Amino acid sequence: MTKQLKYLLIIPLWSLFLFVDAQETQNTSYIRQEVMIRMRDGIKLHTIIHRPAAILEKLPFLLSRTPYGADQFIAPDKNDYVGPMAKEGYIFVNQDIRGRYKSEGKYVMMRPAHPKGSKEIDESTDAYDTIDWLLKNIENNNGKAGMYGISYDGWTAIMGTVKPHPALVAVSEQASPADMYMGDDFHHNGAFRLSYGFEYVFSQEAAKTDTTFSFPVYDTYDWYLKLGPLSNINEKYIHHKLPTWNNFVQHPDYDAFWQKQAVANQLDTSHVHVMNVAGWWDQEDFYGPLKIYETLENKGAGKKNTIVIGPWNHGQWAYWAGDQLGNIKFGSPTSDKFRTEIQAPWFAYHLKGKGEGRFPKAITYQTGSNAWKTYSEWPVSEVTPKNIYFHAGGKLSFETATQAEGSYASYLSDPSHPVPYRPRPIEATFQKGSRWSSWLAEDQRFVKDRPDVLSFETEPLLTDITVSGKILANLYAATSGTDADWIVKLIDVYPEGYKAEPKMGGYELIVASEILRGRYRNGFEQSKAIPANKVELYPIDLHQMNHVFKKGHKIMVQVQSSWFPLYDRNPQRFVPNIFKTREGDYQKATHKIYTSKQYPSSITLPIVKE
């Protein structure tokens, strides 16, 4: 942290900014300029420009576009996030997007891009018009521009590549959302992210500047439980005044509304070089950068497309050392490495022609071994997919399930007593002192003994097992209800006698996890009731990892059917639209997870060949 830091605010969904008193930006080698830039439709966008006081060469632009207030950006040479680049010398530009803070126009959350040739405005056209204005009006520029940003700012950056200005050379989208229904902030696989979705939408749409919902209790678990059905949000609190919440209600399935927003349906390859940045424990947008990278790969981006994945939560690489996340220590300042050895050289080469430009296709931090790895492809192909099977008695092993057809483990899922997603009390997501940012690294023993959470684990490993790439859960399950949520967590269990750090003895660390709303087992465009008491296969994408389960550790899988209040409660009785549920729709249900030869529940792990 810089000495000029007054306090750090983690802004809801997708952005990090430093708030400072006016006098705190005086002792800087950068000159600040404030302008209103006219877009093609006449709307003016509020823009802050920082230029080095002493310009010894023509410089490129580095543009970041935000819904969180451009005024809040610290002078570049006082800002940890861009400090290494500030020493190199750039013209830094920060802009309020339409309808936010000091910019004119109407704010539309995640405004989709329009087809090429369209006369309609979007974030891509606004980026184009901004760059065009800068080139023509700011002296001593070298004719090149880059864009960068974290979360929403990362999304506006990647939107700049949809219809890019010829001068836009390099974009670093960092923790950008890619699909708000399939895997980012508002839904995962059809399951609605209740606390995050409600609190973020309120913060963005209740006023033109950020605001927070005032909870009457400290533990929001209680508030959300007493809230009752989702329909009470509109009926009791926001009264149909928040556009995005209304969209949730009107579009419960993966229809054209959500598909149009999805980055994969908007992106194409261009002349722009893209660096995608993700964190293994990103509690908001881990899915996004992986999906954007994959989309560009599939469209032939080739050497113009690269990915960096570190041991971080959402945006941790921006201002912190990155040597620790919660109780998990990494032994080196991983965020410092990103800022100085990855981000700064990458932009310097593409925008200023400095260096040799020999950047790996993929740079990922391998957790467990605590080492950076570079690859010529991602995911790596030199792996062997291998299933690790659930067995009776809570056992987990690579041996094929041999139990008889009726072998299963069961639990009673009660919507009136949902499993908390992190230890209580669950503070409001964005309030001071909230543990939201590190909940994915919490010790999972806090739910291990709940009767509605199943745990399967191996014996202590006799050798290291390295897993690198895509992970898939193959869950054979049945329910007495007609809908259900299935949550699978892949966990690294530390040895009880952990000499390196005794307090970590027995620690249960999530290394991959995901939820699937059962009504979408056959596709997300249309929900379908689950036949009661019928065994079905639920494939659940656990995304990617690069992790070493060390010798002496154990591999664990936990299965549960609620993660509250991060995800709304499944009524467990099928209703066409969960946002319109009523109190009487909620019911208890018995869920069975099968462990038999006929129905062999398992996790497919990509194991690195020795």
C-alpha positions in Angstrom: 0.0 0.0 0.0 1.2 3.5 -0.7 1.5 6.0 2.1 -1.1 8.2 0.3 -3.8 5.6 0.9 -6.6 6.9 3.0 -8.7 3.8 3.0 -9.4 1.0 0.6 -12.9 0.3 -0.5 -13.7 -3.0 -2.3 -16.4 -1.8 -4.7 -19.3 -4.2 -5.4 -18.7 -6.5 -8.4 -15.7 -5.9 -10.6 -13.6 -2.9 -9.6 -11.0 -1.7 -7.1 -10.2 2.0 -6.6 -8.3 4.0 -4.0 -10.1 6.9 -2.4 -7.8 9.8 -1.4 -8.1 13.3 -0.1 -7.4 16.0 -2.8 -4.1 17.0 -1.2 -2.8 13.4 -1.4 -2.3 13.6 -5.1 -0.2 16.8 -5.1 3.3 15.3 -4.8 3.2 13.5 -8.1 5.2 13.6 -11.3 1.9 13.4 -13.3 -0.3 16.3 -14.3 -4.0 15.8 -14.0 -6.5 17.1 -16.6 -10.3 16.8 -16.5 -12.3 16.8 -19.7 -15.8 15.9 -21.1 -15.4 13.9 -24.3 -18.2 13.9 -26.8 -19.4 10.6 -28.2 -20.9 10.1 -31.7 -24.5 10.6 -30.4 -23.6 13.8 -28.6 -23.4 12.4 -25.1 -20.3 13.6 -23.1 -18.3 11.3 -20.9 -16.4 12.5 -17.9 -12.7 11.7 -18.3 -9.6 12.2 -16.2 -6.2 12.3 -17.9 -2.8 11.9 -16.2 0.3 12.9 -18.2 3.9 12.8 -17.0 5.1 16.3 -16.1 8.3 15.7 -18.0 7.6 14.0 -21.4 10.9 12.8 -23.0 9.3 10.7 -25.8 5.9 10.3 -27.5 3.8 8.2 -25.2 0.9 5.7 -25.7 -2.4 5.9 -23.9 -3.6 3.4 -21.2 -7.4 3.7 -20.9 -9.6 2.3 -18.2 -13.4 2.8 -18.3 -15.4 2.4 -15.1 -18.9 2.6 -13.5 -17.3 3.4 -10.1 -16.0 7.0 -10.4 -13.0 8.0 -12.4 -12.2 10.8 -9.9 -11.3 8.0 -7.4 -8.2 7.0 -9.4 -4.9 7.9 -7.6 -2.1 9.6 -9.5 -0.4 6.8 -11.4 3.0 7.1 -9.7 1.2 6.8 -6.3 -0.9 3.8 -7.3 0.4 0.3 -6.6 -1.6 -1.3 -9.4 -0.1 0.8 -12.2 3.0 2.0 -10.5 5.5 -0.1 -12.4 3.9 1.2 -15.7 3.9 4.8 -14.4 7.7 4.6 -14.0 7.9 3.5 -17.6 5.7 6.4 -18.8 2.2 6.4 -20.2 -0.7 8.8 -20.6 -3.2 7.3 -18.2 -6.9 7.9 -19.0 -9.8 7.0 -16.6 -13.4 7.5 -17.7 -16.9 7.3 -16.2 -19.1 5.2 -18.5 -22.5 6.4 -19.6 -24.9 7.4 -16.9 -22.5 6.9 -14.0 -21.0 9.6 -11.8 -20.2 12.7 -13.9 -20.9 11.2 -17.3 -24.0 12.0 -19.2 -26.4 9.5 -20.7 -28.3 6.5 -19.5 -26.6 3.7 -17.6 -27.4 0.2 -18.8 -25.7 -2.6 -16.9 -23.6 -4.8 -19.2 -24.9 -3.0 -22.3 -24.5 -5.6 -25.1 -22.4 -4.7 -28.2 -24.3 -4.1 -31.5 -23.2 -5.7 -34.8 -20.5 -4.1 -36.9 -22.0 -1.5 -39.1 -24.7 -0.6 -36.6 -25.3 3.0 -35.8 -26.3 2.2 -32.2 -23.9 3.1 -29.4 -22.4 0.6 -26.9 -19.3 0.3 -24.8 -17.2 -0.6 -27.8 -18.2 2.5 -29.7 -17.6 4.7 -26.7 -14.1 3.2 -26.3 -13.5 3.9 -30.0 -14.7 7.5 -29.8 -12.7 8.1 -26.7 -9.5 6.8 -28.3 -10.1 8.8 -31.4 -10.6 12.0 -29.4 -7.4 11.4 -27.4 -5.3 10.8 -30.5 -6.5 14.1 -32.0 -6.4 16.3 -28.9 -3.7 15.1 -26.5 -0.2 16.1 -27.7 2.9 14.0 -27.6 1.1 10.6 -28.1 2.7 7.9 -30.1 -0.5 6.8 -31.9 -1.1 3.7 -29.8 -3.5 2.8 -27.0 -4.1 0.0 -24.6 -7.0 -0.8 -22.3 -7.0 -2.5 -19.0 -9.2 -3.0 -15.9 -10.5 -5.4 -13.3 -14.0 -6.8 -13.2 -16.5 -4.4 -14.7 -13.6 -2.3 -15.9 -12.1 -5.5 -17.3 -15.4 -6.1 -19.2 -15.4 -2.6 -20.7 -11.8 -3.3 -21.7 -12.6 -6.5 -23.6 -15.6 -4.7 -25.1 -13.1 -2.3 -26.6 -11.9 -5.2 -28.8 -15.3 -5.9 -30.4 -15.2 -3.1 -32.9 -11.7 -1.8 -32.1 -10.1 1.5 -33.0 -7.1 0.9 -35.3 -4.9 2.5 -32.6 -6.0 0.0 -29.9 -3.1 -2.4 -29.8 -3.3 -4.3 -26.4 -6.0 -5.1 -23.9 -5.7 -6.7 -20.5 -9.0 -7.9 -19.3 -8.7 -8.9 -15.7 -11.5 -10.8 -13.9 -14.0 -9.7 -16.6 -17.3 -11.4 -16.5 -18.2 -13.3 -19.6 -21.6 -14.8 -19.0 -23.8 -13.5 -16.2 -26.1 -16.6 -16.4 -23.6 -19.4 -16.8 -20.8 -18.7 -14.4 -20.2 -15.1 -13.3 -21.7 -12.7 -10.9 -25.5 -13.2 -11.1 -25.9 -16.9 -11.8 -23.9 -20.1 -11.9 -25.4 -22.9 -14.1 -28.9 -21.4 -13.6 -28.6 -21.0 -9.8 -29.2 -17.4 -8.7 -26.6 -15.7 -6.6 -29.0 -14.0 -4.2 -26.9 -12.0 -1.7 -24.4 -10.8 -4.3 -27.0 -10.2 -7.0 -29.3 -8.2 -4.8 -26.6 -6.2 -3.0 -24.7 -5.3 -6.2 -27.7 -4.4 -8.2 -28.9 -2.1 -5.4 -25.5 -0.5 -5.2 -25.5 0.3 -9.0 -29.1 1.2 -9.8 -30.5 2.8 -6.6 -28.6 6.0 -7.5 -26.1 7.3 -10.1 -23.3 6.8 -7.6 -22.5 3.7 -5.5 -24.8 3.2 -2.6 -25.4 0.2 -0.2 -28.5 -1.4 1.1 -29.0 -0.9 4.8 -29.5 -4.2 6.6 -31.2 -4.0 10.0 -29.1 -7.0 11.3 -25.4 -7.8 11.2 -25.7 -11.4 10.2 -27.4 -11.3 6.8 -28.0 -15.0 6.8 -30.9 -14.3 9.2 -32.2 -11.4 7.1 -32.2 -13.4 3.8 -33.9 -16.4 5.6 -36.6 -14.2 7.0 -37.0 -12.6 3.6 -38.8 -15.7 2.4 -39.4 -16.1 -1.3 -37.5 -14.1 -3.9 -40.8 -12.3 -4.9 -40.6 -10.4 -1.6 -37.6 -8.4 -2.8 -39.8 -6.4 -5.2 -42.9 -6.6 -3.0 -41.3 -5.4 0.2 -38.1 -3.5 -0.6 -37.3 -2.2 -4.1 -40.8 -2.1 -5.6 -39.9 -2.9 -9.2 -37.6 0.2 -9.4 -34.3 -1.6 -10.3 -34.0 -2.6 -14.0 -31.6 -5.4 -13.5 -33.6 -7.1 -10.8 -36.7 -6.8 -13.0 -34.6 -8.6 -15.7 -33.9 -11.4 -13.3 -37.6 -11.9 -12.7 -38.5 -11.7 -16.4 -35.7 -14.0 -17.6 -35.3 -16.9 -15.3 -33.9 -19.2 -18.0 -31.0 -18.8 -20.4 -33.0 -17.0 -23.1 -32.0 -14.5 -25.8 -31.6 -11.7 -23.1 -28.7 -13.5 -21.4 -27.3 -15.0 -24.6 -27.0 -11.5 -26.1 -25.0 -10.3 -23.1 -22.6 -13.3 -23.2 -19.1 -12.2 -24.3 -18.7 -15.4 -26.3 -21.5 -14.2 -28.6 -19.9 -10.8 -29.1 -16.2 -11.5 -29.4 -14.2 -12.1 -32.6 -10.5 -12.0 -33.3 -9.0 -8.7 -34.3 -5.6 -7.0 -34.5 -5.6 -6.5 -30.7 -3.4 -8.5 -28.3 -5.3 -9.7 -25.3 -4.0 -10.8 -21.9 -6.6 -12.5 -19.7 -6.0 -12.5 -16.0 -7.8 -14.7 -13.4 -7.5 -15.8 -9.7 -7.9 -19.3 -8.6 -10.0 -18.2 -5.6 -11.9 -15.3 -7.4 -15.2 -15.2 -5.5 -16.8 -13.2 -8.3 -15.5 -13.7 -11.8 -13.3 -16.8 -12.2 -15.4 -18.1 -15.0 -15.1 -15.0 -17.1 -11.4 -14.8 -18.0 -11.3 -18.5 -18.7 -14.2 -18.3 -21.1 -12.9 -15.2 -22.9 -9.5 -16.9 -23.4 -11.2 -20.0 -24.6 -13.5 -18.1 -27.0 -10.5 -16.2 -28.5 -8.6 -19.5 -28.9 -11.5 -21.1 -30.6 -11.7 -18.2 -33.0 -8.0 -18.4 -33.9 -6.5 -15.6 -31.9 -3.2 -17.7 -31.6 -0.2 -15.7 -30.4 -2.3 -12.6 -29.7 -4.1 -14.4 -26.9 -2.5 -15.2 -23.5 -3.7 -16.1 -20.0 -2.3 -15.5 -16.5 -3.9 -17.3 -13.4 -2.6 -16.6 -10.0 -3.4 -17.6 -6.4 -5.7 -14.7 -5.9 -9.2 -13.6 -5.0 -11.1 -11.0 -7.0 -8.5 -8.3 -8.0 -6.0 -9.3 -5.3 -3.2 -8.8 -7.8 -3.9 -5.0 -8.0 -2.8 -3.6 -4.6 -1.7 -6.3 -2.3 1.6 -8.3 -2.1 -0.3 -11.5 -2.8 1.8 -13.6 -0.4 -1.3 -14.9 1.4 -5.0 -15.4 1.0 -6.8 -15.8 4.3 -4.9 -18.6 6.1 -3.2 -19.9 3.0 0.4 -18.7 2.5 2.2 -18.7 -0.8 5.7 -17.9 0.4 6.3 -15.1 -2.2 4.7 -11.8 -3.2 2.7 -13.2 -6.2 0.9 -9.9 -6.9 4.1 -7.9 -7.0 5.4 -10.4 -9.6 2.3 -9.8 -11.7 2.6 -6.1 -11.6 6.3 -5.8 -12.2 7.3 -8.9 -14.2 4.1 -9.7 -16.2 1.8 -6.7 -16.7 4.4 -3.9 -17.1 6.7 -5.7 -19.6 3.7 -6.9 -21.6 2.3 -3.4 -22.1 5.8 -1.9 -22.6 6.4 -4.3 -25.6 3.1 -3.9 -27.3 2.7 -0.1 -26.8 6.3 1.1 -26.7 8.3 -1.6 -28.5 10.5 -2.4 -25.5 11.8 -5.8 -24.8 11.9 -9.0 -26.9 8.2 -9.8 -26.6 8.8 -13.4 -25.7 5.7 -14.0 -23.6 4.5 -17.6 -22.7 1.0 -18.6 -23.9 0.1 -19.3 -20.3 1.5 -18.3 -16.9 -0.2 -20.0 -14.0 0.5 -20.4 -10.4 0.6 -24.0 -9.3 -1.0 -24.1 -5.8 0.1 -26.8 -3.4 3.6 -26.6 -4.8 3.5 -22.8 -4.6 5.4 -22.3 -7.9 4.8 -20.3 -11.1 4.6 -22.4 -14.2 4.7 -21.4 -17.9 3.1 -23.3 -20.7 3.0 -23.2 -24.5 -0.7 -24.2 -24.4 -3.6 -24.0 -21.9 -5.1 -26.2 -20.7 -2.1 -28.5 -21.1 -2.5 -31.6 -23.1 0.1 -33.8 -21.3 -2.4 -35.1 -18.8 -4.3 -38.4 -18.2 -8.0 -38.0 -17.3 -8.7 -40.2 -14.3 -11.8 -40.7 -12.3 -11.8 -40.6 -8.5 -14.9 -42.5 -7.2 -17.3 -42.0 -4.3 -17.6 -45.1 -2.2 -19.9 -46.3 0.6 -18.9 -45.1 4.1 -17.6 -41.8 2.9 -14.6 -43.2 1.1 -13.0 -41.8 -2.0 -10.5 -43.5 -4.2 -9.3 -44.1 -7.8 -10.6 -47.7 -7.6 -13.8 -48.3 -9.6 -17.0 -48.4 -7.5 -18.0 -52.0 -6.9 -21.0 -51.6 -4.6 -24.4 -53.1 -5.5 -27.0 -51.1 -7.5 -28.7 -49.7 -4.5 -25.7 -48.3 -2.8 -26.0 -44.6 -2.0 -25.6 -41.9 0.7 -28.5 -39.7 1.5 -29.4 -36.5 3.4 -32.4 -34.4 4.1 -32.3 -31.0 2.5 -34.5 -28.5 4.4 -35.0 -25.0 2.8 -35.7 -23.6 6.3 -32.2 -24.6 7.5 -29.9 -24.0 4.5 -26.2 -24.6 4.6 -24.3 -21.3 5.0 -21.7 -20.7 2.3 -19.2 -19.3 4.9 -19.0 -19.3 8.6 -21.5 -17.2 10.4 -22.1 -14.3 11.0 -22.3 -13.5 7.3 -21.7 -9.8 7.0 -23.2 -7.8 4.2 -21.1 -8.4 1.2 -19.5 -5.0 0.8 -19.5 -3.7 4.4 -16.3 -2.9 6.2 -14.8 -6.1 7.8 -16.8 -8.4 5.5 -15.0 -11.8 4.9 -16.6 -12.0 1.4 -13.3 -11.6 -0.4 -11.7 -14.7 1.1 -14.6 -17.1 1.7 -13.4 -19.6 -0.9 -10.3 -20.2 1.2 -12.2 -20.8 4.4 -11.7 -24.1 6.3 -14.6 -26.3 5.2 -14.7 -28.1 8.6 -17.4 -25.7 9.6 -19.9 -27.7 7.6 -18.3 -31.2 7.7 -20.5 -32.5 10.5 -23.8 -31.1 9.2 -26.2 -34.0 8.4 -27.1 -32.3 5.0 -23.5 -32.3 3.8 -21.9 -35.5 2.5 -18.1 -35.9 2.7 -16.0 -38.5 0.8 -12.2 -38.6 1.3 -9.2 -40.7 0.4 -6.6 -42.2 2.7 -3.5 -40.0 3.1 -1.7 -39.8 -0.3 1.4 -41.9 -0.7 2.8 -39.6 -3.4 2.1 -36.1 -4.8 -0.7 -35.9 -7.3 -0.6 -33.0 -9.8 -3.9 -32.0 -11.4 -3.8 -29.5 -14.2 -6.7 -28.5 -16.5 -10.5 -29.0 -16.6 -12.3 -30.9 -13.9 -15.8 -32.5 -14.2 -18.0 -33.9 -11.5 -20.2 -36.9 -12.6 -22.9 -36.9 -10.0 -25.5 -39.7 -10.0 -28.3 -38.5 -7.8 -32.0 -38.8 -7.1 -34.4 -36.6 -5.1 -37.8 -37.1 -3.5 -38.7 -33.6 -4.8 -39.0 -32.3 -8.3 -36.1 -29.8 -8.3 -32.8 -29.7 -6.4 -29.5 -27.9 -6.4 -26.3 -30.0 -6.5 -23.1 -28.4 -5.1 -19.8 -30.2 -5.4 -16.6 -29.1 -3.7 -13.2 -30.6 -4.4 -11.0 -30.1 -1.3 -7.4 -30.5 -0.3 -7.2 -31.8 3.3 -4.0 -31.0 5.2 -2.4 -33.6 7.5 -3.5 -33.4 11.1 0.1 -33.2 12.2 1.2 -30.4 9.9 4.6 -29.5 11.2 5.2 -26.6 8.9 2.3 -24.7 10.5 0.5 -26.5 13.3 -2.6 -24.3 13.1 -3.2 -25.6 9.6 -3.5 -29.2 10.8 -6.5 -30.8 9.2 -7.4 -27.7 7.2 -10.0 -28.3 4.4 -9.2 -26.0 1.5 -11.5 -25.8 -1.5 -9.5 -26.0 -4.8 -12.5 -26.3 -7.1 -16.3 -26.0 -6.6 -19.5 -25.3 -8.4 -23.3 -25.5 -8.3 -25.9 -26.9 -10.8 -29.6 -26.2 -10.6 -31.1 -29.5 -11.3 -34.0 -28.2 -13.5 -31.3 -27.3 -16.1 -29.7 -30.8 -16.3 -30.7 -31.1 -19.9 -30.0 -27.5 -21.0 -30.3 -24.0 -19.7 -32.7 -22.6 -22.2 -35.7 -24.3 -20.7 -36.2 -25.6 -17.2 -37.7 -29.1 -16.6 -39.0 -30.8 -13.4 -36.9 -33.6 -12.1 -38.8 -36.9 -11.9 -39.1 -37.8 -8.3 -36.9 -40.6 -7.0 -35.3 -41.3 -10.4 -31.6 -41.6 -10.7 -30.1 -39.2 -13.2 -26.6 -38.1 -14.1 -25.7 -34.5 -13.3 -22.5 -33.4 -15.0 -21.1 -30.4 -13.2 -18.2 -28.4 -14.7 -15.8 -27.6 -11.9 -13.8 -25.4 -14.3 -10.0 -25.5 -14.1 -7.1 -25.9 -11.6 -3.4 -26.3 -11.4 -2.8 -27.9 -8.1 -0.6 -30.4 -6.3 -2.2 -32.6 -3.7 0.9 -33.2 -1.6 2.0 -36.5 -0.1 0.3 -37.0 3.2 -2.6 -34.8 2.3 -6.1 -36.2 1.5 -8.5 -35.5 -1.3 -12.0 -34.8 -0.2 -15.3 -34.2 -2.0 -18.2 -32.6 -0.3 -21.8 -32.7 -1.7 -24.6 -30.5 -0.5 -27.8 -28.8 -1.8 -27.7 -25.3 -0.5 -25.1 -22.5 -0.2 -27.0 -19.8 1.5 -27.5 -16.8 1.1 -25.0 -16.6 -1.8 -27.4 -18.7 -3.7 -31.2 -18.6 -3.3 -32.9 -21.5 -1.7 -34.3 -24.1 -4.2 -37.9 -24.7 -3.3 -37.3 -28.4 -4.2 -40.8 -28.4 -5.7 -40.6 -27.4 -9.4 -42.1 -24.0 -10.2 -41.8 -22.4 -13.6 -40.1 -19.2 -12.3 -38.3 -19.4 -9.0 -38.3 -15.6 -8.8 -42.1 -15.8 -8.4 -42.2 -18.5 -5.7 -44.5 -18.3 -2.7 -43.9 -19.5 0.8 -45.9 -22.7 0.3 -43.7 -23.8 -2.6 -40.7 -24.7 -0.3 -40.5 -28.3 0.9 -38.0 -30.7 2.5 -36.6 -33.4 0.2 -34.4 -36.4 0.6 -31.4 -36.5 -1.8 -29.5 -39.6 -2.6 -25.9 -39.6 -4.0 -25.2 -43.0 -5.6 -21.9 -44.9 -5.1 -22.6 -48.1 -7.0 -21.1 -49.9 -10.0 -24.1 -49.0 -12.0 -24.2 -45.4 -10.9 -20.6 -44.5 -10.1 -20.4 -40.9 -8.9 -17.0 -39.5 -9.5 -14.7 -36.6 -10.3 -12.7 -36.6 -13.5 -9.2 -35.2 -12.8 -6.6 -34.3 -15.4 -3.5 -35.8 -13.8 -0.2 -34.6 -15.1 2.0 -37.4 -16.5 5.1 -38.1 -14.5 
